[in-house]
């Protein structure tokens, strides 16, 4: 094989390897960014779960809405 053709084949192969390496590096950065976002979201959720907050009544009279009716002082009242 002629030396010029051999050099061109080698250059093409090197160019392909560099492009593959760049794609792999970009994919790795994307995976790391996604992992960091998931970790940040999990940490934010954990912080929210750790903060005890008083319940806010659903109605003006201080009662809370539950499935099937309102509850006040442990007694259920039907919604009217």
ABEGO torsion letter per residue (X at the ends): XBAAAAAAAAAAAAAAAAAAAAAAAAAAAAAAAAAAAAAAAAAAAAAAAABBBBBBBABAAGBBBBBGEBBBGGBBBBBX
